[in-house]
Amino acid sequence: MSVNKSIIEKYVLPTALKIAGQKHVLSVRDGIILNMPFMLIGSFFLIFAYLPVPGYAQMMSNLFGPAWQEKVLYPVKATYDIMAIISAFGIAYRLAEKYRTIDPLTAGAVSLVAFIMTIPQHIMFTPAAGDAAQLVKGVLPMGQIGSQGLFVAILIALLSTEIYRFINNRNLVIRMPEGVPPAVAKSFLALIPGFCVLAVVLALRLLVEATPFGDINTLITELVGIPMSHVGGSLPGMIISVLLIGVLWMLGLHGDTIVLVFIRPVWLSNMSENLEAFQNGLPIPHIITQQFYDLWIAPGGTGALLGLVIFMLIRSRSAQMKQLGKIAAPGSLFNISEPMVFGIPIVMNPYLVVPFILTPVVLVIVSYVAMTTGLVAKPAGIALPFTTPIVVSGYLATGGHISGSVLQIVNLGISLVMYYPFFRIWDNLKYREEKANQPAQEAEVQTVTERSPT
């Protein structure tokens, strides 16, 4: 075990740490997360619009008119449908923050302008009467500023910030004299870097427009988005993702942070398509989304640790394990795993490595098969917080299908079965350690008592 540990520390950890701390990876993660509060807010209104209660829709229609649902969905469109715009700003802002040599707010604004410039400002409109489609100019296609434009937003945010930093670091900027208000001075500092960013993006747009793709978003979608969606949105891709997440956590690294930064855009795009289908009463197209991972594959947090926590509460012989179970239980109930991962610890723990890595794989296979065969409803694209407890989250995320909750209970049972033999080994080891240390502790207490004055 010591040989394996030295190999991991010498060869694996340095590479993993470099990936975990890579500025661009962290910036993409942090920038996309900027969407999450708004998506959760939109999800609350989405639940209100499609509350799965018999007679609810009719009651709301009687009270507020037949257009009530469309009005309730205004916040949904204002949050879900501008995902790429927020990401374009957020990613550039976070990357500029990490460099510390350029103003994050200005870098975010330049990135946002550059991203908007990649979008053709026209759409094809088909009249309801069935007339020929017409080209409408001067509008932004909602699809390209939402989830469909997320890949372009990521690439433009990184590219624009790097160009901005390159120009700024060579002091090719306009500096105002002292006494000029800081806000005005920063605006002039951004003139030349911003011009260079927009010039490069304009050249890219004109180059792509000369190809059969027509625009950058179509190019990225066909060359990058489609292959990634086949990998990130497939069963093999999902299995590989959870395996990597588990391995990185065992090394003491935040596996979700490192792996999901590459896969999350695909999951969010799938979620958006599921939501659109759900709203229009169409079959749900995708199984693998952000909700699929958060709500069915990770009960109790990464590694499906809720089953292990339950055993620690009700079956532990070791006082240490029982106490840790009490401390970790509230967080695990809300799918927060860090108290367990670093408390047992699971990191670098050969006794628990097998269930921690393989349990999510089994849950992925079981859940995917259950949803593919129609036994369980697919996630409807409703963005619930990952902290929503199981049973409740399964019902809401599937748009009001009890089968989602049943699958979560089944998955919890699987995690109990997977963890139990390994839990017994670890618990017995801790119990024997406590028994071995007990005489020494008693002797120490007795010594202290004898020395204390009467």
N, C-alpha and C positions, 0 to 999 in steps of 0.2 A: 504493500500500500504506500509506503514511503517513497519507493521508486516511482510509482505512478504519479504521486503528488509532486515529486521533484520535476518530472517531465512536464506536467501541467503548468507548474509555476515557471519553468524555464522557457517553454515554447508556446504554450497555448495562451496563458494569461496576458503576456505583453501584446500579442496581436488583438486579443479580445478587448483589452483596455484601450488600444488605439482606436478601434472601431467605436467603442462606447463614447469616447471623448472627441470624436471627429466633429469639427465645427459644423459642417454642412449637414451631417446626419442629425445632429441635435437641433439645428435650426429648422429643418423640415418638420421634425417632430413637434417642436414648440410652436411653430407657425400654424400647423394644421390644428393643433389643440386649441388655438384661439377660436376656432369655430364651435367648440363643444358647448360652451354655455348657451350660445344662441340656438344650437340644434336641440338642446334639451328644453329650452323655452318653447321652441316650435313644436316639440313633441307633446308638451302638455296640451297645447291647443289642438294638436292632431287627435289626441285621445278624447278631448271634449267633442270634437267634430264627429268621431266615429265610436262613441262610447257604446260598448257591446251590451246594452241593456234593452230588453224588449219594450217597445213603445216609446223609447227615448227620442228617436228621430221625429216621430209624429208629434210628440209633445212639444218639442222645440219648434217645429214648423208651425204648429197652432199658436205658439206664444210670440214668435218673432218673424213669422212669414216664411215662404218657401225658399228664400235666398239666404237663410240663416247660416247654413253650412259653408257657403262660399265666403261669407264675411268672417266666420271663425277661422277660416284657413288663410286669411291675410297674413298673420304672423308666420305661418308655415312657409309661405312663399317668400317672405322677407328674410327668412333665416336659412332655409335649406337651399334656396335658389341663388344665393350669392356666395356660396362656399369658396369658389375659386378666387373671387375678389378679395375676400378676407385673408385667404392663404397667401396671395401674392404680396400683400402688405406685411402680414405677420412673419413670413419666412425671411423676407429681406430685413425686417426690423431686428429679428433675433440674430441673424448672421452679423449685421452691423454692430450689434451690441457686443458680440463675442470678439470682434476685431478691435473695438475700442478706439479706432482711429478716424471713424466717420460718424456723422450724426445719424442715429438709428431712424429717427422720424423722417428725415429727408430721404434716406435710403429706401424706406418703406413707400414713401410717396412716389419716388422715381420708379420703383418696381411696379407699383400699381398703374402708373401712366403707361409704362412699357407694355404691361400685360393687356391693357385695354387696346393698345395700338395693334396687337396681334389679331384682334377679333374683327372680322368683316362686319361692318355696321349696316347690315341689311338682312332681311329674311324673305322667304317665299310665303306669301299669304294666299290661301285658297278660300274664296268666298263660300258661304254656306249654301248658296243657290246652285253650286256646282259649276260655276264659270271657271275659266282657265285661271291657273295660279298667276299671281302678280308679284313683282319684285317691289318690296317696300324698303326704302332707304332711310337712313338716319335713326336706326334702332339697334339695340344690342340683343342678339339672340340669347334668351334666358338660359338655354342649355349650355352655352359656352362660358357663361359666368358662374355656372353651378358646378355640379360634380363632373360633367363632361369636360370641363376646362381645367380640371385640377392638375393634370400632368403638365400642361402648358404653364400654368401658374407657378408650379414648383421650379421648372427649368428656367423660366424668365426671372423669377426672384433671385435664384442663385447667380445666373449670368449677369443680371444688371448690377447686383451688389459687388461682384468681383470686378466688373468694369469700373464701377464707381470708385472702388478702393484703389485699383491700379492707377487711375488718373490722379486721385487725391494724394497718394503716396509719393507721386513724382512732382507734387506741388504745382500741378498745372491747373491752378484755381485762381479765382479773382478774390483777393483779400481786401476788405474794406478797412479804412483807417480807424484808429481807436476813437471811441466815442459814439460810433454807430451802434444802434441797438442790436443785441445779439441775434434776435430773430431775423433782422434785415441782413446782417452779416452772413448768417448761415444760408440765406436764400441765394446770395451772390456766390458763396462757396460752391453751391450745387449747380451753377449755370453750365460750366464746361463739362464736368462729369455727367450731368444729366443730358446734355446735348450729345455726348459721345454714346451714352446708353441708347438713346432714342435713334441715333444714326445707325448703330449696329442692328437694332431690332427692325428698323425700317428696311435695311438691306436684306435681312433675313426674310421679312415678309414679302418683299418684291421678288426675291429669288424663289420662294415657295410658290408664289402666285404664277410663276412661269412654268410650273410643273403641273402634272395632272391632278395633284392633290388639292390645289386651289388655295388652301390656307393652312397655317401652322397647326391649328387644332386637329384638322383632318390628318395631316402628316403624322403628328404624334400619336393620334388614336390608332392609326393603321399600323405604324411601325413599332410603337412601344406599347400602347394601351392594350391592343388586342392580345399580343403574346403574354403580357403580364396578367391579363384577366383570365387567360386560360390556365396559367400557373397558379396565381393567387386565388382564383375562384374555383379551383378544382380540388378534388379529394386528395390526390397525391401532393399538390402544393400545400394544402392545409396540414397534412400530416408532417411534411418537412418543416413547416413553420413552427408547429408546436414542439417538435423534436428539438429544433434549434433554440427555442425559448427555454425549454427545460435544461438543456446542456449549459447555456449561458448562466442561468440562475444558479446552477450547481457550482459554477466557478465564482460565484459572488457578484455577478454582473446583472444588471436589470435587463433580462432577456426580452421582455415586452418592448422596452424602449428601443433596443437595437434592431430587432427583427421587424416589428410592426411598422417602423418608419417606411419600409419598402413595400409592405403589403397593404397597409391601411388605405392608401388612395383607391386601390381596387375594391376593397371591402366597402368603403364609403360610396363609391360609384354604384356598386351592386345594391346597396341599401337604398340609394336614391331611385333606382329603377324599380325596385320592389315597392317603394312607397307610391310611385306613380301608378303602377299596376293596381295596387290595393285601392287607391283613391278612385280609379276608373272601373273597379269591379272586374279586373282582368286576372288571369292566373299569375301567381307570383313567379317570376322567372328564375330567381337565384336562391340558393340555400346558404352559401357561405357569404356572410356579411359580418360587420363588426358585432352585431347582436348575437349571431350564431356562436362566435368565440366567447364573448363576455358572459352570456347568459346560460349557455348549455355546456360549454367545454371547461369553464373555470368556476364551478361552484366552490365558494370559499376562497377564490383567488387563484392565481397561477398555480398549476399543479393539482387542481381540484382538491384542496386541502381540507374542505369541510368535513369529509369523512374521517380524516385523521384527528381533527379536533374533537369530534364526537367520541371517538375511542379514548382520547386523552381525558375527557370529562367523566366517562362512565366505566372505563375498564383499566385505568392506570393503577399499577401497584406502586409505581414510583411517585413520591410526593412532588418531586420536581416536575414531572410530566403533568400531573393533575393540576398543579398550580399554574403552569404555563398554559394549559388548556383553558383555565378560567380567564386568564388575561387575554388570550388570543380569540376566545369565542365571539365577543361582540364584533371585532373586526372581521372575522371569518364569516359571520352571518351576513355581513354586507360586502363580501367578496374582496376583502383586503388581506393579502397574504404575508406582508412583510414581517409582522410579529412572529409568525411561524417560521418563515424562511431563515430569519436571523436569530430567532429565539431558541429553537431546538439545538443547534442550527441544522438546517437542511443543506446549507452551503458546505461543500466538500465532505458530505456525510455519506460514506459508502453503504451504510445500512438502509438509507431511504432513497438512494439515487434511482433504483429501478421503478418503484411506484410513482415517484415524482415525475419522471420522464415519460413512462409508458401509459399511465392512467389517462392523460389527455388524449393520447393517440387512440386508445380504445373508445373513449367518449366521442371523438371525432367520427370514427367509423360507425358506431352505433347510431349516433344522431343523424349522420348523413343518410344512412340506409333508411332510417325511420321516416325521414322527410321525403326522400326520393320515392319510396313506395306509397306515400300518401297516408301512412299511419299517423303522422304528426304534421300539423300545419307548418308551413315555412314562415320564417320571420317576415313581417309585413313592412319593414323599413321604418318602424317607429323607434326613434332613438331614446331608449331608456338609459338612465345612469347605470353604469356597471355595478354600482353599489345597491341596486334594487335586489332585495332578497329573492331567492328562488321560489317557485310556485307562483308568486305574484307576478314576477317578471315574465315568466313563460306564458302566462295567460294574456298579459297586455301586449307583449312583443309580437304575438301571432295574430293580433287583432281580435282577441276575445275567444280563443279556442282553448278548451281545457286540455287538449292533447299536448300543448306546449308545457303545461305544468306537470302533466304525467311524465313526460320525457325527462324533465328535470329531476323528478323523484327517482326515476329509474337510474339516471346517471349518478345520483347520490349513492344509490345502492351499489352500483358498480365500483365507485370509489371506495366504499366501505370494504368491499370484497378484496380489492386490489391492495389496500393499505394494511389490512389486518395482520397478515403473517409478519410483515416487516415491522409493524408497530409492536407486536409482541416481543420480537427480538430486541428492539431498541429499548422498550420499556423494562424488560428483564435485566438488560445490561445496566441501566440507570438504577434499578432497584438494588442490584447486587453492589454497585458502587456506594450507594447510600448505606447499606448494611455494613459494608466493610469500613466505612468512615465513622460509623456510629460509636464504636468503642473509643476511638481516639477523641471524638468530640465529648463524650461523657467524661473521659479522663481529664480533658482540658477544663471542663466545667468544674470537676471535683477539685482540681488543683487551685483554680481561682477562688473557690469557696473556702478552702483551707487557709489560703493566704489572706483572705479578707479579715479585717479586725472584727472581733466580737463585740 
